Amino acid sequence: FNRRILQFDGTNYKPHLWDIAGKREFRTSHTNNLMKGAHVYMICVDLSKKSNFKELGKWLKVAGTDRNVIKLIVGTKSDLRKADVSEILIDYAKTQQLDFVETSARTGNSVEYTFSYAVKKWSEQNSP
């Protein structure tokens, strides 16, 4: 377990992360309990295989329709991405009015940015 403090506009944020790994057994009331009170949902999709995002719509339904919650589609494994997969996800994110970010844990590309971006979006949406 790792704790990290992110700063935005002079305010410290301490994100708490839950990784439910896309497992079907989490798509239950148990998931709703874990996600209750969340400010940001990062729905991660592996960019290396087209078949990996077929469940995306289902996870967006689980995330719900609360407009106060930031929903961010995160394309992972950008170092292994297939061009058509990125384009499909970018188009999908636009149609759903969601933001899309690509990251790579292996190279570290945009990992820090993704979390900072999520905090920034939430902070902007919830500032007085």
Buried (B, 14 or more C-beta within 10 A) or exposed (E): EEEEEBEBEEEEBEBEEEEBEBEEEBBEEEBEEEBEEBBBBBBBBBBBEEEBBEBBEEBBEBBBEEEEBBBBBBBBBBBEBEEEBBEBBEEBBEEBEBBBBBBBEEEEBBBEEBBBBBBBBBBEEEEE
